[in-house]
Amino acid sequence: MRDKKTDRPDASAASRRPATLVTLAGRDPAAHNGFVNTPIYRGSTVLFPSVAAIETLDQPYTYGTKGTPTTRALESAWSEIAGAADTVLVPSGLAAIDLALLTATHAGAHALVVDSAYQPTRTFCETILKRFGVTTQYYDPLIGADIAQLIRPETTAIVLESPGSQTMEIQDVPAIAAAAHEKGVCVILDNTWATPLFFAPHRHGVDLAIEAGTKYLSGHADLLIGLVSANAHWAKKLRATFNAFAIGAGPDDAALALRGLRTMHLRLRAQEQAALEIAHWLATRPEVSRVLHPALPDHPGHPLWRRDFNGASGVFSIVLKPVSKTAVAAFVDGLELFGIGFSWGGYESLILPFDCASYRTATVWSPEGPTLRLSIGLEDVEDLKADLASGLARLGA
Ligand SMILES: *Cc1c(COP(=O)(O)O)cnc(C)c1O
């Protein structure tokens, strides 16, 4: 809830626990005739009562691109949950990354991007940013405080993603943020895997945090939305960049995201539990060489995960022992409960073979066998295990 006078989260909200916060955040029933949820406001034009009023723009809403009560409800809810000063909504997670990078770079600037970043982040850097005179350098996700050695006078942004897309490396976010801030560099984190419920981005030194709300915030594979939250230092600059583009998310999408928000903590905990059980079980299987899950004690990033995270979501990867491509296809194609497709974080389980060897440049990715990413949904764990067990049996057939 917001304090009506200051439009800031009221003091009591700050002490509320996450499950309570997600039920309260971004709601103001009294402002909507008592209805529990903020209605869907569709609109471009907002009317002003007078010439004087339109000259000063002195009212909460001025034009559709600047937001509606529906989009603002999600923005303020997310700011509270992420511990941010402000949040903007865009039509996809990738658009959120792009907007953050455009907020923190300029012609002649240098950006440091983690080698394990979501691949389209790299594409944006290699195409649009490059065309506007920004150079990108990729760095080892395990670099930690040594990032200081890569920061140049013209470096303006460091992009992190933890765990890394597909390969699940955990980054030392506070150490990298400290090195960045010593040189006035903006720290951008793609926090989609953990969400602010499992990793509090701004408390760990992140300036701009990205969430592909398409994943766990939606939770139902029926929505594309991206969020960028900013700390107090970057909030104004983020909002100005957002206003210049006017690429907001629509009110219907914001309402769907708000609906997802109310159960996100329950889905995350259930998917965490199920994914952990399946990850532990896969680690015992003779067909599996390694399980890449940061909550498993033998994961190299486990100590950092324990130190910084409040939980693990339902996405992790596995490295199989060497087998043919045909065998992997037999494993995956025959699964009945795991769909094959992009994205993740929905109620339905997904599996995807991946190979990031071709585009990593700062590190070498050469696993001992084929690699697969799993997104565990809300199905019964025993059913999922049985499906995977028959799939693993097909590897040897
Ligand atoms: C899916 C994903 C995105 C992009 O989200 P879209 O809404 O699909 O554009 C960004 N970052 C990460 C880590 C993702 O997994």
The ligand as an SDF file (V2000), in Angstrom:
LIG
                    3D

 15 15  0  0  0  0  0  0  0  0999 V2000
   13.1710  -15.0340  -21.2460 C   0  0  0  0  0  0  0  0  0  0  0  0
   14.2440  -14.1830  -20.7400 C   0  0  0  0  0  0  0  0  0  0  0  0
   14.3320  -12.8620  -21.1370 C   0  0  0  0  0  0  0  0  0  0  0  0
   13.4350  -12.2520  -22.1740 C   0  0  0  0  0  0  0  0  0  0  0  0
   12.0900  -12.2140  -21.8340 O   0  0  0  0  0  0  0  0  0  0  0  0
   10.9990  -12.1130  -23.0060 P   0  0  0  0  0  0  0  0  0  0  0  0
    9.7990  -11.5810  -22.3060 O   0  0  0  0  0  0  0  0  0  0  0  0
   10.8260  -13.4910  -23.5540 O   0  0  0  0  0  0  0  0  0  0  0  0
   11.5300  -11.1430  -24.0060 O   0  0  0  0  0  0  0  0  0  0  0  0
   15.3310  -12.0980  -20.5850 C   0  0  0  0  0  0  0  0  0  0  0  0
   16.1950  -12.5980  -19.7000 N   0  0  0  0  0  0  0  0  0  0  0  0
   16.1410  -13.8710  -19.3000 C   0  0  0  0  0  0  0  0  0  0  0  0
   17.1250  -14.3860  -18.3150 C   0  0  0  0  0  0  0  0  0  0  0  0
   15.1660  -14.7080  -19.8180 C   0  0  0  0  0  0  0  0  0  0  0  0
   15.1360  -15.9820  -19.4480 O   0  0  0  0  0  0  0  0  0  0  0  0
  1  2  1  0
  2  3  1  0
  2 14  2  0
  3  4  1  0
  3 10  2  0
  4  5  1  0
  5  6  1  0
  6  7  2  0
  6  8  1  0
  6  9  1  0
 10 11  1  0
 11 12  2  0
 12 13  1  0
 12 14  1  0
 14 15  1  0
M  END
$$$$
